[in-house]
Amino acid sequence: MTIKDEIFGEIEYELGWSKVINLDFLGNLTEVNLLIDGEVDGQFDKGQYAAFQSLMKKWNDIQKQLVPSILAYYRQKRNDLGFDIEVSENYPSVEAADELLTMITIDGIVIPYADIFDGRDIRITFQCTWDEENGLGVRLLNEKVADIGFQDVAM
């Protein structure tokens, strides 16, 4: 089933609401899956609309904050696995954000139900070269990074 929502636009229901959007991520126009939690009736929470609108309005600032946070997560993960001492081709040393950008690709934005956390809750998923099976997930709360981990953080 397909509906035209006033905020999300034309979205399709198949076990959940979704559509593909084109999103500029640090200068690269990328197709991203937009996933919106909701029932088949197409009624969404006001908080979901507020979270999505705020994300889109503040996207330029948000993406700039994502990179240093992901880089810090990557460095800690690499350290935790002992790859700061031992060389690993899956977890190479990364000194600058530009290097990290070659290792991640944004692939999803999840708009969860609005009553899970207090505030505007958004989840972003990435493919990453260091963990292709689990990927990378970022949870934003009020447009600030609240959690980073495997993609399940964003689901």
Secondary structure, 3 states (H helix, E strand, C coil): CEEEECCCEEEEECCCEEEEEEEEECCEEEEEEEEECCCCCCCCCHHHHHHHHHHHHCHHHHHHHHHHHHHHHHHHHHHHCCCCCCCCCCCCCCCCHHHHHCCEEEEEEEECCCCCCCCCEEEEEEEECCCCCCCEEEEEECCEEEEEECHHHHC
